[in-house]
């Protein structure tokens, strides 16, 4: 049986790119996790207000507001995930510039999710 193997530099490139994308996501998340006006923070504030009230109208209003912020987060996380998938696929094909553009799009979506 003849075994073929990709050149070591290609294997290392995929590992480095995967680590780069993971590091990028962690950095963005950690750097902005404490933003007071993030969508996640606002969703939590509205949910907490809803949980503490006995007024059903106030509860509905705050629960709806919390869901609105979570929907924004969800859509941007989905788009960010898709952009990272595209970045990985482009990188695997050796399309560095397209991979970089997809990674940049992911950064924008992840920032917007907050």
PLY file of the C-alpha trace (Angstrom):
ply
format ascii 1.0
element vertex 114
property float x
property float y
property float z
element edge 113
property int vertex1
property int vertex2
end_header
0.00 0.00 0.00
1.33 3.43 -0.93
0.63 6.05 1.68
0.55 9.65 0.69
0.87 12.48 3.12
0.43 16.18 2.70
3.57 18.23 3.15
4.22 19.03 6.84
3.86 22.73 6.17
0.29 22.18 4.98
-0.63 20.20 8.12
0.93 22.84 10.33
-0.89 25.58 8.44
-4.29 24.02 9.20
-3.40 23.59 12.86
-2.15 27.18 13.10
-5.23 28.55 11.32
-7.56 26.56 13.59
-5.71 27.87 16.63
-5.81 31.38 15.23
-9.59 31.30 14.76
-10.14 29.82 18.22
-7.88 32.44 19.77
-9.68 35.16 17.88
-13.08 34.09 19.18
-11.82 33.77 22.76
-10.14 37.17 22.61
-13.27 38.89 21.33
-15.46 37.17 23.90
-13.13 37.89 26.83
-12.44 41.46 25.81
-16.09 42.41 25.67
-17.71 40.06 28.17
-18.16 42.84 30.68
-19.59 45.47 28.36
-22.49 47.05 30.22
-24.62 47.63 27.15
-24.07 44.33 25.38
-27.03 42.44 24.02
-26.36 39.64 26.49
-26.20 42.06 29.43
-29.41 43.77 28.33
-31.17 40.44 27.86
-30.12 39.39 31.35
-31.26 42.69 32.87
-34.68 42.40 31.23
-35.04 38.74 32.24
-34.11 39.58 35.84
-36.68 42.39 35.92
-39.31 40.02 34.51
-38.45 37.42 37.14
-38.82 39.90 40.01
-42.13 41.54 39.10
-45.66 40.59 40.06
-47.12 42.81 37.33
-47.93 40.64 34.33
-47.73 43.53 31.87
-44.26 44.46 33.09
-43.24 40.80 32.94
-44.40 40.44 29.32
-42.69 43.67 28.26
-39.37 42.73 29.84
-39.50 39.10 28.67
-40.16 40.31 25.12
-37.28 42.79 25.37
-34.96 40.03 26.65
-35.98 37.78 23.75
-35.34 40.57 21.24
-31.77 40.97 22.48
-31.24 37.22 22.46
-32.53 37.00 18.89
-29.92 39.57 17.82
-27.22 37.57 19.58
-28.44 34.31 18.04
-28.50 35.64 14.47
-25.02 37.11 14.74
-23.64 33.95 16.35
-25.07 31.86 13.50
-23.60 34.24 10.92
-20.26 34.28 12.76
-20.20 30.50 12.83
-20.93 30.33 9.11
-18.18 32.85 8.41
-15.70 30.80 10.43
-16.74 27.66 8.53
-16.09 29.53 5.28
-12.73 30.77 6.57
-11.67 27.24 7.43
-12.77 25.87 4.06
-11.00 28.64 2.16
-7.86 28.09 4.22
-7.93 24.35 3.56
-8.05 25.13 -0.17
-5.11 27.49 0.17
-7.15 30.65 -0.42
-5.57 32.80 2.26
-7.14 36.10 1.25
-10.67 34.66 1.11
-10.08 32.88 4.42
-8.97 36.13 6.00
-12.02 38.01 4.68
-14.32 35.33 6.06
-12.56 35.48 9.43
-12.95 39.27 9.44
-16.68 38.86 8.75
-16.86 36.46 11.70
-15.22 39.06 13.94
-17.81 41.64 12.89
-20.68 39.28 13.66
-19.23 38.22 17.00
-18.75 41.84 18.01
-22.30 42.66 16.92
-23.64 39.73 18.94
-22.59 41.46 22.09
0 1
1 2
2 3
3 4
4 5
5 6
6 7
7 8
8 9
9 10
10 11
11 12
12 13
13 14
14 15
15 16
16 17
17 18
18 19
19 20
20 21
21 22
22 23
23 24
24 25
25 26
26 27
27 28
28 29
29 30
30 31
31 32
32 33
33 34
34 35
35 36
36 37
37 38
38 39
39 40
40 41
41 42
42 43
43 44
44 45
45 46
46 47
47 48
48 49
49 50
50 51
51 52
52 53
53 54
54 55
55 56
56 57
57 58
58 59
59 60
60 61
61 62
62 63
63 64
64 65
65 66
66 67
67 68
68 69
69 70
70 71
71 72
72 73
73 74
74 75
75 76
76 77
77 78
78 79
79 80
80 81
81 82
82 83
83 84
84 85
85 86
86 87
87 88
88 89
89 90
90 91
91 92
92 93
93 94
94 95
95 96
96 97
97 98
98 99
99 100
100 101
101 102
102 103
103 104
104 105
105 106
106 107
107 108
108 109
109 110
110 111
111 112
112 113
